[in-house]
Amino acid sequence: MRTLMRIQMDTAKANDAIKNGTLQKTVESALEALRPEAAYFTAQDGCRTAFIVFDMTDSSAMPKFSEPFFRELGAKISYTPVMDRDDLRKGLSALDG
């Protein structure tokens, strides 16, 4: 299932990770594991935030994907199922009436 993962990093922990060089390693390692369709980085609610769209084939992978961000960056994480344009078209065509 196409999934949007939002990662909001704790500012102090992310600052430390930048200083000691682990932020980039954590993100790169996660992206290798997730093999995302897209990954975007911004600030939201005053926090460094990543939006990563990937195919979650098994929900039991959530700890594997989440734990590095929890442990290394004190992150808040959410997962949301999402559709692209083709998925929306397919879903709407299946509606009655």
Order of alpha helices (4+ residues) and beta strands (2+ residues): beta-alpha-alpha-beta-beta-alpha-beta-alpha
